[in-house]
Amino acid sequence: MDWSRGQTIGRGSSATVSIATSGRSGHVFAVKSAELSQSKALQHEQSIISSLASAHVVSYIGQAITRENDKSMYNLLIEYMPGGTLNDIVSRHGGRLDESLIGYYTREIVRGLEYLHSLGIVHCDIKGRNILVGEKGPKIADFGCARPGNSAKPIAGTPMFMAPEVARGEHQGFSSDIWSLGCTIIEMATGCSPWPNAGDPIAILYRIAYSGELPEFPSFLSSEAKDFLAKCLRINPDERWTASQLLKHPFLGQSKQTNESNTLNSGSPTSILDQGIWKSLDESESLSNLISLSSGGDSPADRIRRLSSSLFSGAPRWDLEESWITIRSNGQNSGINSDYGEDDEADMVGGSGRAWGSFSCTSLSLETNFSDKNRAHILDQIPQCREKSVVYLNSLILEKDRDTLLIPFSSIFLQF
Ligand SMILES: Nc1ncnc2c1ncn2[C@@H]1O[C@H](COP(=O)(O)OP(=O)(O)OP(=O)(O)O)[C@@H](O)[C@H]1O
C-alpha cells in the first residue's frame, strides 16, 4: 500500500505512533513504528492484532518495512482513534466520569474482553491508557503484552493494574484481565490510581501480591456499580466473574449509550482535509510535547496546542511507566547489587534510592520504556549495555524466574 507518514501523535515504550494517509484513497490511519532491529514487541503485537476482527478492538490494517533516514523501520498500520485514550477522556471530564459514562465505557471494554477471551487471548495490560476512543466508541488497543491464555510467557503488564496472582508471578490468565478491568473502573471513577498513595512501585507490587487487600471502592458509586466491582476485584481469580457473566450484570444493563467521541473531537484531524494541521508542525514534535507551549492565536499550531491541552492536560500518570526498568541477567558473575549499603563502591546511575533484591551477571541488557532522553542518558553511562539495549517492553516485564530484576529508575545502582 502506498502511504505517507504525518505528524507524531504518541510515543510508547515499544514504538512511536504517527498519523498517516493512504496515497490512493486519502484514508487516515495510525502507524506504530520502531527500528526494525528493535521491533520484536511490535512484531509480536502484529501477530496478535492481525488475527483479530471486532468492533471492540482497534483494527489492523497491515504492516510495512520502510527505509527512513538510513534506518530500516518496522511499521504496524492500524485504525486511527481520534479521541485519544480513556485517560484523556477522564481528564476532559474534570478528572472523573459519572456513573452512567463509566457503565458505558465498561460495557464496551467488557465486550472487547469477551471477544478476546473467546479466542483464547489474554490482553495482559488493560488500563485506561490502552483503551482508545474513536468515532464509534472505545476499543481495546496495545496488544504488546497479549498472549494465548495457556502461554508460558513471563508475566507482563502495569504494576498498578496487576492482579495479585500476577504480582506474585504465578499466573496471568483471563481472570487477570478482569481484575485490571476493575482497576480501570476505579481509574474512571476517581481520576486516580487504584492504589493511591501506596508508595513506590515495588511497595505497591508487594501490597497487591501479599496483603490480601482490595483497592478502595469509590464511596459515591451506586450499590450496583460496587457489586460489579466486587465481581471483578476478587483476590481468588477463580471467583472473579468472566467477561460473559459481567455483560449480564445489571450495572452494564443500565449504562447509557453515548457517542462520546463526537463531542470530544471536533478539532481532531480525521480526514485528509485536515492534514495541513499536522504538516504545519515540526515532524519531531509530538502532541504531548506541545502541552507546554503557551496558548493563544488561531494558527494550525495553536489549534493543535489547544487540542493537545484538552487531550493531555492533567492526564493521569500514576502508572509511572517511565520510572521503571527491567534488567536482565545474561550471566553469573559480577554485576548488579541493588541491595546496597553505604560501603558499596559502585557507579551510580540515575540517582539514589531504595532498590530491591539482588543478582549478578556478566552483562546486562536493559529493556527500558524511558523517554528517549532518559534512555540516551542511561545508556551513555553504561557502555556495556549500549549494544544490548532493547527498547521493547510494554510497561513492565516481570521475569523473576529468569533473574530479571525490577527496580525503579531512581533506584538503579550498577557495579561492573
Ligand atoms: N490507533 C491510534 N490512534 C490514535 N492514537 C494512538 C493510536 N495508537 C496509539 N496512539 C497514541 O500513541 C500512544 C502510544 O501508543 P501505544 O500505547 O500503543 O504504544 P506502546 O509503545 O505500545 O505503549 P506502551 O508504553 O503502553 O507499551 C497512545 O497512548 C496514544 O496516545
The ligand as an ORCA input file, in Angstrom:
! r2SCAN-3c Opt
* xyz 0 1
  N      -4.524      3.901     16.779
  C      -4.216      5.031     17.389
  N      -4.865      6.173     17.144
  C      -4.542      7.316     17.802
  N      -3.573      7.407     18.732
  C      -2.883      6.290     19.025
  C      -3.162      5.055     18.376
  N      -2.327      4.125     18.877
  C      -1.579      4.743     19.788
  N      -1.900      6.047     19.882
  C      -1.278      7.042     20.776
  O       0.074      6.684     20.956
  C       0.342      6.404     22.345
  C       1.307      5.246     22.444
  O       0.717      4.111     21.831
  P       0.806      2.662     22.458
  O       0.418      2.746     23.905
  O       0.041      1.704     21.633
  O       2.346      2.413     22.268
  P       3.188      1.350     23.045
  O       4.612      1.505     22.619
  O       2.592      0.005     22.840
  O       2.963      1.903     24.521
  P       3.206      1.249     25.937
  O       4.277      2.079     26.529
  O       1.897      1.376     26.673
  O       3.619     -0.135     25.675
  C      -1.022      6.116     22.955
  O      -1.042      6.445     24.313
  C      -1.941      7.024     22.146
  O      -1.912      8.334     22.675
*
